[in-house]
Amino acid sequence: MHSKILAGAALAIAFAISPAFAADMPTKAPAVVAPPAPQWTGFNVGLSLGGRWADIQGTTLSFGPLPPPFPATASQSYDSATFRTPGMQAFAPASDTS
């Protein structure tokens, strides 16, 4: 039993300290080259629309040492409606690639 464990440990050490031959293999395919980044020129205009509506009602329970006598409760109501219309424009002149 001990000889099998010793043989397995010796085999594991031999594999661990042996050189990595896979790194020396010749490549079968050419290296992959990234395509060039896209270039655009011209004028660009954009518009974004958005809205938000909120109707919130609730009760707050507060604790503390100062007056009003605690614990105190307060009813709250919150109504909100917003609308946004941001726009953007951009111009990219033609670049000189010579």
Secondary structure, DSSP 4 states (H G I P E B T S, - for coil): -HHHHHHHHHHHHHHHHS--GGGGSPPSSPPP-PPPPP---EEEEEE--EEEEEEEEEEEEE--SSSSPSSEEEEEEEEEEEEE--EEEEEEPPP---
